[in-house]
Amino acid sequence: MNERIVILGAGESGTGAALLAKVKTFDVFVSDQAAIKEKYKAELTYYNIAFEEGQHTAEKILNAKLIIKSPGIPEQSEIIRKINASGIPVVDEIEFASRYTTGKIIAITGTNGKTTTTLLTFHLMKVAGFDVALAGNVGFSMARQLVQKQFDWFVLEVSSFQLDGTKTFKPQIAVLLNVTPDHLDRYDYSMQNYTDSKFKVIQNMGADQHFIYYEDDSIIADEVSRRTLVPKRIPVSLRPSSTAPVHFDGEQMCFQLGEPFKIAQSDTTLTGPHNLINTMAAVSAVYTAGVPLDSIRSGLKSFKNAPHRLESVAIINGVEFVNDSKATNIDSVAYALRSFDKPLVWIAGGIDKGNDYSIIMDDVKRKVKALICLGKNNEKLKKSFGAVLKQIDETQNMKEVVHKALLVAEPGDVVLLSPACASFDLFKNYEDRGDQFKRAVLALKDQVEGVHT
């Protein structure tokens, strides 16, 4: 009789894991406490995989030899407590999938910048002709792609939640961009627990593998100094005085990974100091993986970032509108504010995640001329910045936000949507918030240009 695997959660990772488990001849059952999307139900039905939705039936779950859990299900949930009490091992989809690949893995994690760095790394390998797949938190799940074929390389964006479910996961190259407070409710409000989760990315790596990390991050630097690290280290730094093999000298990104070379940020499509870190990490990863330098240089010029990350939407009357809706925490907003030298009209607000606005107070004083609050409860924002900003407005309507912003802004200014908060008070998610912002900006542009013609 085939071993039974139960998969909790039937989103992209869960469904992908179910398909892979099925083709590996396991007895597979899928359980989702919410409704399953029709496209995933159709796949499960086609592959003759049993499933349930709207509930977790303990009797159908607790007879498994292995549980593959969606990263979104917290450890405190009732079904996970029962599974843990029963002693059934629980893993993540990337852990399960990695057991069935012959390819090498580049795993990229960090509180901020993961998606940009992952997409850039994948792009640089793809344009160089590598047999590479994109997976993890972006694209299709790793498990799903292994149903179709093996790849020489996988570039994975991995979250702390996914890393929590790893046991034998072993990247060839691991990247750790930063560690700042986020999702602490999942880690007993312990920063050390969250940090330990991020460092699980290197727990199984050997001396012939590589660990790329941002050494200016104080938490990472402290952990690196205290831990015994087995893989080869490639520290990355923004400090011109740094002796790190990869650093920014104040003018160019410098790489000493064999033959020394330099790259100017103006020769890439990304802007801002945070993207210097992302770019240096991605270039270090692909160069270490064997991508030729000439291909890296050309790939950096053709890269297009994912939407909602410092995305320039339009220029209206000399005012640039920028969509940074993905910035749902203070550190992301700090990166955004520091990416511009022009005066800013800042749009922020939503569901506060315990933000400490003092972190960005100096940046706001120097760069922000007006704040427009977009949320149902804006009191914390108004209280935090009321003493340093002459103009603070608020609304719960996206069309009104962009109109107010254009009235406040002058030619040469930037209107920056960088919310620092979750979006669920007014929007479905950060993508919906960003999409509504873009539509409102483009509608305003048409209106203004129509008046002028």
C-alpha positions as CSV (number, residue, x, y, z in Angstrom):
1,M,0.0,0.0,0.0
2,N,1.3,3.4,-0.9
3,E,2.4,5.8,1.8
4,R,-0.2,8.5,2.6
5,I,0.7,12.2,2.2
6,V,-1.8,14.9,3.4
7,I,-1.5,18.4,2.1
8,L,-2.9,21.3,4.0
9,G,-3.9,24.2,1.8
10,A,-4.7,24.0,-1.8
11,G,-3.2,27.1,-3.2
12,E,-0.3,27.1,-5.7
13,S,2.2,25.5,-3.4
14,G,-0.3,22.9,-2.0
15,T,-1.7,21.9,-5.4
16,G,1.8,21.7,-6.8
17,A,2.9,19.5,-4.0
18,A,-0.2,17.3,-4.5
19,L,0.6,16.8,-8.2
20,L,4.2,15.9,-7.5
21,A,3.2,13.5,-4.7
22,K,0.7,11.9,-7.0
23,V,3.2,11.3,-9.8
24,K,5.6,9.9,-7.2
25,T,2.9,7.3,-6.4
26,F,1.9,8.5,-2.9
27,D,-1.6,8.1,-1.6
28,V,-2.5,11.9,-1.6
29,F,-5.3,13.8,0.2
30,V,-5.7,17.6,0.1
31,S,-7.5,19.5,2.8
32,D,-8.2,23.3,2.8
33,Q,-10.2,25.1,5.5
34,A,-11.2,27.7,2.9
35,A,-12.8,27.3,-0.5
36,I,-10.5,26.0,-3.1
37,K,-10.1,28.0,-6.4
38,E,-11.8,26.3,-9.3
39,K,-8.6,26.1,-11.3
40,Y,-7.0,24.1,-8.5
41,K,-10.0,21.9,-8.0
42,A,-10.0,21.1,-11.7
43,E,-6.4,20.0,-11.5
44,L,-6.9,17.8,-8.4
45,T,-9.9,16.2,-10.1
46,Y,-8.0,15.6,-13.3
47,Y,-5.2,13.9,-11.4
48,N,-7.7,11.9,-9.3
49,I,-6.6,13.4,-6.1
50,A,-9.1,13.3,-3.2
51,F,-9.7,16.7,-1.5
52,E,-12.0,18.5,0.9
53,E,-12.7,22.2,1.3
54,G,-14.2,24.4,4.0
55,Q,-12.9,22.1,6.8
56,H,-10.1,20.0,8.1
57,T,-11.3,16.5,9.0
58,A,-9.0,15.2,11.6
59,E,-9.6,11.5,10.8
60,K,-8.6,12.0,7.2
61,I,-5.5,13.9,8.2
62,L,-4.0,12.2,11.2
63,N,-3.4,8.9,9.4
64,A,-0.7,10.4,7.2
65,K,2.9,9.5,7.1
66,L,3.8,13.0,6.1
67,I,2.1,16.4,6.2
68,I,2.9,19.1,3.6
69,K,1.6,22.4,5.1
70,S,0.9,25.7,3.4
71,P,3.3,28.3,4.8
72,G,0.3,30.5,5.6
73,I,-1.1,28.1,8.2
74,P,0.2,29.2,11.7
75,E,1.6,26.7,14.2
76,Q,-1.1,27.8,16.6
77,S,-4.0,26.5,14.5
78,E,-6.0,23.7,15.9
79,I,-5.2,21.1,13.2
80,I,-1.5,21.8,13.5
81,R,-1.6,21.3,17.2
82,K,-3.3,18.0,16.7
83,I,-0.7,17.0,14.1
84,N,2.2,18.0,16.3
85,A,0.7,16.0,19.2
86,S,0.4,12.9,16.9
87,G,4.1,13.1,15.9
88,I,3.5,13.2,12.2
89,P,6.3,15.1,10.4
90,V,5.3,18.4,8.8
91,V,7.3,20.0,6.0
92,D,6.9,22.8,3.4
93,E,6.4,22.3,-0.3
94,I,9.9,23.5,-1.1
95,E,11.3,20.9,1.3
96,F,9.3,18.2,-0.3
97,A,10.1,19.3,-3.9
98,S,13.8,19.7,-3.2
99,R,14.0,16.0,-2.4
100,Y,13.0,15.2,-6.0
101,T,15.3,17.6,-8.0
102,T,18.7,16.9,-9.4
103,G,19.2,20.6,-10.0
104,K,21.0,23.2,-8.0
105,I,19.2,25.8,-6.0
106,I,19.7,29.5,-5.4
107,A,17.6,30.4,-2.4
108,I,16.9,34.1,-1.6
109,T,15.4,35.4,1.6
110,G,15.2,38.5,3.7
111,T,12.5,40.7,5.1
112,N,12.6,43.2,2.2
113,G,13.9,43.0,-1.4
114,K,13.4,39.2,-1.9
115,T,11.2,39.4,-5.0
116,T,13.3,42.0,-6.8
117,T,16.5,40.1,-6.1
118,T,14.9,36.8,-7.1
119,L,13.5,38.1,-10.3
120,L,16.8,39.8,-11.2
121,T,18.7,36.6,-10.5
122,F,16.4,34.5,-12.6
123,H,16.5,37.0,-15.4
124,L,20.3,37.1,-15.5
125,M,20.5,33.3,-15.6
126,K,17.7,33.0,-18.2
127,V,19.2,35.6,-20.7
128,A,22.5,33.8,-20.3
129,G,20.9,30.6,-21.6
130,F,20.8,28.6,-18.4
131,D,18.2,25.9,-17.9
132,V,16.6,27.6,-14.9
133,A,13.2,27.8,-13.2
134,L,11.7,30.5,-11.0
135,A,9.7,29.3,-8.0
136,G,9.1,29.7,-4.3
137,N,7.0,32.8,-3.5
138,V,7.0,33.9,-7.1
139,G,5.9,32.1,-10.3
140,F,4.6,28.5,-10.2
141,S,5.5,26.3,-7.3
142,M,8.8,24.3,-7.4
143,A,6.8,21.0,-7.0
144,R,4.5,21.8,-9.9
145,Q,7.4,22.5,-12.2
146,L,9.1,19.2,-11.3
147,V,6.1,17.3,-12.5
148,Q,6.9,18.6,-15.9
149,K,10.7,18.3,-16.1
150,Q,14.0,18.6,-14.2
151,F,15.9,21.9,-14.4
152,D,19.6,22.5,-14.0
153,W,18.9,25.4,-11.6
154,F,16.0,26.7,-9.5
155,V,15.9,30.3,-8.3
156,L,13.7,30.4,-5.2
157,E,12.3,33.3,-3.2
158,V,11.8,31.8,0.2
159,S,10.0,33.3,3.2
160,S,10.7,32.6,6.9
161,F,7.4,30.6,6.9
162,Q,8.6,28.3,4.2
163,L,12.0,27.9,5.8
164,D,10.3,26.9,9.0
165,G,9.1,23.8,7.2
166,T,12.6,22.7,5.9
167,K,14.7,19.8,7.2
168,T,17.1,18.7,4.4
169,F,16.7,21.7,2.1
170,K,20.2,22.5,0.8
171,P,20.8,25.4,-1.6
172,Q,24.0,25.7,-3.7
173,I,23.8,29.4,-3.1
174,A,21.9,31.2,-0.4
175,V,21.2,34.9,-0.2
176,L,20.2,36.8,3.0
177,L,19.4,40.4,2.2
178,N,18.3,41.8,5.6
179,V,16.5,40.9,8.8
180,T,14.1,43.5,10.2
181,P,11.0,43.1,12.5
182,D,8.0,41.6,10.5
183,H,5.5,38.8,11.2
184,L,6.6,38.7,14.8
185,D,3.1,37.4,15.8
186,R,4.2,34.1,14.2
187,Y,7.4,34.0,16.3
188,D,6.1,34.6,19.8
189,Y,7.1,38.3,19.3
190,S,10.7,37.2,19.5
191,M,13.1,38.8,17.1
192,Q,15.6,36.0,17.8
193,N,13.0,33.3,16.7
194,Y,12.4,35.2,13.5
195,T,16.2,35.6,12.9
196,D,16.7,31.9,13.5
197,S,14.1,31.1,10.9
198,K,15.9,33.2,8.3
199,F,19.2,31.5,9.0
200,K,17.6,28.1,8.4
201,V,18.4,28.8,4.8
202,I,22.1,27.8,5.4
203,Q,21.5,25.0,8.0
204,N,22.4,22.1,5.6
205,M,24.9,23.9,3.3
206,G,28.4,22.5,2.9
207,A,31.9,24.0,2.5
208,D,31.6,23.9,-1.3
209,Q,28.5,26.2,-1.3
210,H,28.1,29.9,-1.0
211,F,26.4,32.2,1.5
212,I,25.8,35.8,0.2
213,Y,24.7,38.3,2.9
214,Y,24.4,42.0,3.6
215,E,27.0,42.6,6.3
216,D,25.8,46.2,7.1
217,D,22.7,44.7,8.6
218,S,23.4,44.8,12.3
219,I,21.3,41.7,13.1
220,I,23.0,39.7,10.3
221,A,26.4,40.9,11.3
222,D,25.8,39.8,14.9
223,E,24.5,36.4,13.9
224,V,27.4,35.8,11.5
225,S,29.9,36.7,14.3
226,R,28.3,34.2,16.7
227,R,27.5,31.3,14.4
228,T,29.8,28.6,12.9
229,L,29.2,29.1,9.2
230,V,30.1,26.2,6.9
231,P,29.5,27.6,3.4
232,K,31.9,30.1,1.8
233,R,31.0,33.6,2.7
234,I,30.4,36.5,0.3
235,P,29.6,39.6,2.3
236,V,28.0,42.6,0.5
237,S,28.3,46.1,1.8
238,L,27.2,49.7,0.9
239,R,30.1,51.2,2.9
240,P,32.9,52.6,0.6
241,S,35.5,51.7,3.4
242,S,34.4,48.1,3.5
243,T,36.8,45.3,2.8
244,A,33.9,43.0,1.7
245,P,34.6,41.4,-1.7
246,V,31.3,43.0,-2.9
247,H,30.8,46.6,-2.0
248,F,29.7,50.0,-3.3
249,D,32.7,52.4,-3.4
250,G,30.4,55.5,-3.5
251,E,30.3,55.5,-7.3
252,Q,30.2,51.9,-8.6
253,M,29.4,48.4,-7.4
254,C,32.8,46.6,-6.9
255,F,33.1,42.8,-7.2
256,Q,36.1,40.8,-6.3
257,L,34.9,37.3,-7.0
258,G,37.8,36.1,-9.1
259,E,38.6,38.6,-11.8
260,P,37.7,42.1,-10.3
261,F,35.0,44.1,-12.1
262,K,32.8,47.1,-11.5
263,I,29.2,48.0,-12.4
264,A,27.6,51.5,-12.2
265,Q,24.0,51.6,-11.0
266,S,23.2,53.8,-14.1
267,D,24.0,50.7,-16.2
268,T,21.1,48.9,-14.6
269,T,17.3,49.5,-14.6
270,L,17.0,49.7,-10.8
271,T,17.4,52.8,-8.6
272,G,17.9,53.6,-5.0
273,P,20.3,52.3,-2.3
274,H,18.3,49.2,-1.5
275,N,18.5,48.2,-5.1
276,L,22.3,48.5,-4.9
277,I,22.1,45.7,-2.3
278,N,19.7,43.7,-4.4
279,T,21.8,44.1,-7.5
280,M,25.1,43.2,-5.8
281,A,23.5,40.1,-4.3
282,A,22.0,38.9,-7.5
283,V,25.1,39.6,-9.6
284,S,27.2,37.8,-6.9
285,A,24.9,34.8,-7.1
286,V,24.8,34.4,-10.8
287,Y,28.5,35.1,-11.3
288,T,29.2,32.4,-8.7
289,A,26.8,30.1,-10.6
290,G,28.9,30.6,-13.8
291,V,27.1,33.3,-15.7
292,P,29.6,35.2,-17.9
293,L,30.2,38.9,-17.1
294,D,29.3,40.2,-20.5
295,S,25.9,38.4,-20.2
296,I,25.4,39.9,-16.7
297,R,26.1,43.4,-18.0
298,S,23.6,43.1,-20.9
299,G,21.0,41.4,-18.6
300,L,21.1,44.2,-16.1
301,K,20.1,46.6,-18.9
302,S,17.1,44.6,-20.0
303,F,15.6,43.7,-16.5
304,K,12.0,44.8,-15.7
305,N,11.1,44.7,-12.0
306,A,7.8,43.3,-10.7
307,P,5.0,45.9,-10.3
308,H,4.3,47.8,-7.1
309,R,7.9,48.2,-6.2
310,L,9.0,51.8,-6.8
311,E,7.2,51.6,-10.1
312,S,7.0,54.8,-12.1
313,V,3.4,55.2,-13.3
314,A,3.2,58.5,-15.1
315,I,4.4,62.2,-15.1
316,I,1.6,64.8,-14.9
317,N,2.4,68.5,-15.1
318,G,6.1,67.7,-14.3
319,V,5.1,65.6,-11.2
320,E,6.1,61.9,-11.2
321,F,3.7,59.4,-9.6
322,V,5.4,56.3,-8.1
323,N,3.7,53.1,-7.0
324,D,5.4,51.4,-4.1
325,S,2.3,49.7,-2.7
326,K,4.4,46.6,-1.8
327,A,6.1,48.7,1.0
328,T,4.0,47.4,3.9
329,N,6.6,48.0,6.6
330,I,8.8,50.8,7.9
331,D,12.0,49.5,6.5
332,S,10.5,49.3,2.9
333,V,9.4,52.9,3.3
334,A,12.8,53.9,4.5
335,Y,14.3,52.4,1.3
336,A,11.7,54.3,-0.8
337,L,12.2,57.7,0.8
338,R,16.0,57.4,0.5
339,S,15.7,56.6,-3.3
340,F,14.6,60.1,-4.2
341,D,16.4,63.4,-4.1
342,K,13.3,65.4,-5.1
343,P,10.6,66.8,-2.8
344,L,8.0,64.1,-2.0
345,V,4.3,64.1,-1.5
346,W,3.9,60.9,0.5
347,I,0.8,58.7,0.5
348,A,0.7,56.3,3.4
349,G,-1.7,54.4,5.7
350,G,-3.7,51.3,6.1
351,I,-3.6,48.7,8.8
352,D,-0.7,49.5,11.1
353,K,1.7,46.6,11.8
354,G,3.2,48.0,15.0
355,N,5.2,50.6,13.1
356,D,7.9,52.6,14.8
357,Y,7.8,55.8,12.7
358,S,10.7,57.3,14.5
359,I,12.9,55.2,12.2
360,I,12.0,57.3,9.2
361,M,11.5,60.6,11.0
362,D,14.7,62.2,9.8
363,D,14.0,61.1,6.2
364,V,10.5,62.6,6.4
365,K,11.7,65.9,7.8
366,R,14.3,66.2,5.0
367,K,12.3,65.0,2.0
368,V,8.5,65.0,2.5
369,K,6.6,68.3,1.9
370,A,3.1,66.8,2.5
371,L,1.5,63.5,3.8
372,I,-1.8,62.2,2.5
373,C,-3.1,59.4,4.7
374,L,-5.0,56.7,3.0
375,G,-6.7,54.4,5.5
376,K,-9.7,54.0,7.8
377,N,-7.7,54.9,10.9
378,N,-5.0,57.5,10.4
379,E,-4.5,58.7,13.9
380,K,-1.1,57.1,14.5
381,L,0.3,58.6,11.3
382,K,-1.1,62.1,12.0
383,K,0.2,62.0,15.6
384,S,3.6,60.8,14.5
385,F,4.2,63.4,11.9
386,G,1.9,66.3,12.9
387,A,4.8,68.2,14.5
388,V,7.2,67.9,11.5
389,L,4.9,68.3,8.5
390,K,3.0,71.5,7.7
391,Q,0.5,69.7,5.6
392,I,-1.3,66.4,6.4
393,D,-4.5,65.4,4.7
394,E,-6.5,62.2,4.6
395,T,-9.0,60.3,2.6
396,Q,-10.3,56.8,2.0
397,N,-10.7,57.2,-1.8
398,M,-7.9,56.5,-4.2
399,K,-9.2,58.9,-6.9
400,E,-9.3,61.7,-4.3
401,V,-5.8,60.8,-3.2
402,V,-4.2,61.4,-6.5
403,H,-6.2,64.6,-7.1
404,K,-5.1,65.9,-3.7
405,A,-1.5,64.9,-4.4
406,L,-1.4,66.8,-7.7
407,L,-2.8,69.9,-6.1
408,V,-0.1,69.9,-3.5
409,A,2.8,68.9,-5.7
410,E,4.9,71.2,-7.9
411,P,6.8,70.4,-11.1
412,G,9.8,68.3,-10.2
413,D,8.2,66.8,-7.2
414,V,7.4,63.0,-6.8
415,V,4.1,61.7,-5.5
416,L,5.1,58.4,-3.7
417,L,2.6,55.8,-2.6
418,S,4.6,53.9,0.0
419,P,2.0,52.9,2.6
420,A,4.0,51.4,5.5
421,C,0.9,49.5,6.3
422,A,-1.2,46.5,5.3
423,S,-3.9,47.1,2.8
424,F,-6.9,45.1,4.0
425,D,-8.9,48.0,5.5
426,L,-9.7,49.4,2.0
427,F,-8.3,46.9,-0.5
428,K,-8.1,43.2,-1.2
429,N,-4.3,43.2,-1.0
430,Y,-1.3,45.4,-1.8
431,E,-1.6,44.5,-5.5
432,D,-5.2,45.8,-5.6
433,R,-4.1,49.0,-3.8
434,G,-1.3,49.5,-6.3
435,D,-3.5,48.7,-9.3
436,Q,-6.2,51.2,-8.1
437,F,-3.5,53.8,-7.7
438,K,-2.2,53.3,-11.2
439,R,-5.6,53.4,-12.7
440,A,-6.4,56.6,-10.8
441,V,-3.1,58.2,-11.9
442,L,-3.6,57.3,-15.5
443,A,-7.2,58.5,-15.5
444,L,-6.0,61.8,-14.0
445,K,-3.3,62.1,-16.6
446,D,-5.9,61.6,-19.4
447,Q,-8.1,64.2,-17.7
448,V,-5.3,66.8,-17.4
449,E,-3.9,66.3,-20.9
450,G,-7.4,66.4,-22.3
451,V,-8.0,69.8,-20.7
452,H,-4.7,71.0,-22.2
453,T,-5.4,69.9,-25.8
